[in-house]
């Protein structure tokens, strides 16, 4: 199974986003660096708007995530409620 990942600049807002990602993707692995945080997952990684809103305590548009994004690996499938990374074979 191929690995996908998403990497963000390390900020206070990203902390909540990453907490949400880790909650919704139990098999994901967290790689924390001084200036960035990267989440790796086998096969598929999902970012759910509702979970991020719960962690942030406010409304959240998934497009806001792109402001903090450094890089990612995988094919993107995105709508208003979730952002999914997966390799389509």
N, C-alpha and C positions, 0 to 999 in steps of 0.2 A: 504494500500500500504506500502511495506517495505521500510525502509530508507537505503541508501548506503552512504558511506563517504570515503574521502581520507584526510590524514593528512601528512603535510610536516614540516620539520625543517624550522624555520623562517630565510630566507636569502633574499638578494636583488633579486636574480634570481627567487626565489619562488614568490615574490611579483608580478612579471609579469605573471607567470603561473596562479596564483590565480585570477588575474584580467581577464585573458582569460577565465578561468573556469566560473567565475561569469557572464561574458558577454554571454557565450554560454548556460548557465543554469539559466534562469531568476528566477526560483523558489528555487534555492539553498540558503542555509543559511551559513553564515560565522561565525566561532567560532575562535577568535584570542586569543591566550595564549602567555605568555612571550617567550617561546622557540619554539612554534609551531603554525601552522595555520591549521584548519580543515574545510573542506567544506562538509556539509550534504545536501542530496537531496532525495526527495521522489521518489522512483522507479528507477530512472536512472540518471547517471551523465556522461557527455561527456567532454573529453579534446581534442580539435581540434588543430592539429599541426599548421595549417595556422593562427589561432587566436593567439597562443602563439608566433609564429614568428613575427606577427604584433606588439605585445606588447613588445617583446624583441628587435626588430629591427635587427634580424639576423636569419639565418637558425637555425632550432631546430629539433633534432631527439628526438622523444618521449621517447626513451630509456634513455635520459639524466635526465628525470624526476625521475627515480628510485634512483638516487644519493641522492635526497633530501627527498625521501619518508620515512615516519615513519611507517605508517600502513594504511590499507584500509579495507573496508567491502563491499562485493559484488562479483559477478562473473565477471571476466575480459574478454573482447573481444577487442583485440588490433591488429591494423595493422599500416602501415606506416603513415596514415593520422589521425587516431583518437584512443583514449583510452576510452573505455566505461565500466562503472561499472553498473551492474544491477543484481537483483536476478532473476534467472531462476527457475520458479516453475514447 
